[in-house]
Amino acid sequence: MKRFFSIFLILLLGFGLLGTARAASQDKYELPEPYLSWEKAYLKEFPQLQGVMDVMIQISVNQMKKPEDDILHNRVCSAIAYWLAKDQKLSKEAQKLTVAGDLLHNISKEEKEAVLTNPEWLNQANLMVKKLKGSGYFKNSPKFWTDEGVLKNPKIGNNRALVHHITGAIKTGQILNQLGGFSEKDIEEIQVAIIAHSTGYWYFRASVDEAAGYKRAWEILFPEPENDVSKFVHDADLISQFVPESVLPEGSKWRGLAQKRWGAKNTVEEAHIVYYVFFRLFEEGKTERGKDLAREQWDKIRPELVKLMNLNPNQDPIKILGVPKIFQ
């Protein structure tokens, strides 16, 4: 893995130097309003973030045959993060760090070697968490990273979806150190925000508990967001999931997940599963503004999901169809 990171950093440096001499890397990908306007605003206010954008896009392209959905998601997240941080009058520095955190929060999710059952990744994760705890982070999550048995459990540590917040924070440190312009404290704060961004996903928590064999085992892996940057990185990622384009159309991200991850076999099952997932998601915000925006988005997509289940608008899918079998 050391060789991989050496090659990666060399390529990253070259890519960063080239980035200033060509059209913006995101221009060939579509981004709907209002996210495009918010993105243009933060790139104008924080030009340094263009380099972070470039790296996110290049790595996504290298990792996936069809990176468009992931690039869209990361851009929507970062745009919402900027809007939230600005709306809540966070400092300029905090706004920049919040956007950077959401640009990179998924950076290792499709990296095949990036799992905690890989001893080299686990070692780097141990060093990173020890350093961050030494800097005073995770005080509100006393169980975080206290049981290596949970982390090494193949059903947990070998599942990139469950550990990408950890491996993503490691890779983010590499990226930001290489790009330059971020202090050690900045990088730590962004890493901490990325590590905390998955806590709001109840099905991640349930998966860890099931694999470990006891309740609240998830606290070993998922710390709670503690400061403004972490809370807004978390909430922007959460709210972005509710964008109708990612939820409702056939072949969309969430209907695809319903098929591939949770076994849906037709449109009704897709809508039923997605409805239940989002029904439990929309109150997971860590800030009041985040909760309000998630609820607003839920009120938009809920009626459309009910239609896809062939139910009347006033019917409750959970009462009529029950909890989807995969979650019982």
Secondary structure by P-SEA (a helix, b strand, c coil): caaaaaaaaaaaaaaaaacccccccccccccccaaaaaaaaaaaacccaaaaaaaaaaaaaaccccaaaaaaaaaaaaaaaaaaaaaacccaaaaaaaaaaaacccccccccccccccaaaaaaaaaaaaaaaaaccccccccccccccccccccccccccccaaaaaaaaaaaaaaaaccccaaaaaaaaaaaaacccccaaaaaaaaaaacccccccccccccccaaaaaaaaaaaaaaaccccccccccaaaaaaacccccccaaaaaaaaaaaaaacccccccaaaaaaaaaaaaaaaaaaaaaaccccccccccccccccccc
